[in-house]
Amino acid sequence: EVDNLKKRSYLSAVQTFMFNASPFFIALATFGTFVLIDPTNVLTAQIAFVSISYFNIIKGPLMQIPSLITQIIQAQVSLERLNGFLNAEETNQNSISHNDEGETVINMDNGSFTW
């Protein structure tokens, strides 16, 4: 479980960096591809500003992806815990008594408690 939490922390840090830097890299790759794919393509101010506004529109959903992946990892850890609990061996029924002792709910004889 600690290994999963450690992986989650590293993955979260890498993803946060990648998704914060992704709008810049996407714009750079898109503009570079646009200019290099055809010599007649000219990157004008109109094309650049419209493209940048589209990149800013998709920036919000892109920023939610790291938290989604982190939540998926947390759900996986929780499912493993539940699976371990639900598939655990049953309690020895001979260790449990159901004797009615009146008003006494819990009774301990010769108990030793430390803090």
Buried (B, 14 or more C-beta within 10 A) or exposed (E): EEEEEEEBEEBBEEBBEEBEEBBEEBBEEBBEEBEEEEEEEEEEEEEBEEBBEEBEEEBEEBBEEBEEBBEEBEEEBEEEEEEEEEEEEEEEEEEEEEEEEEEEEEEEEEEEEEE
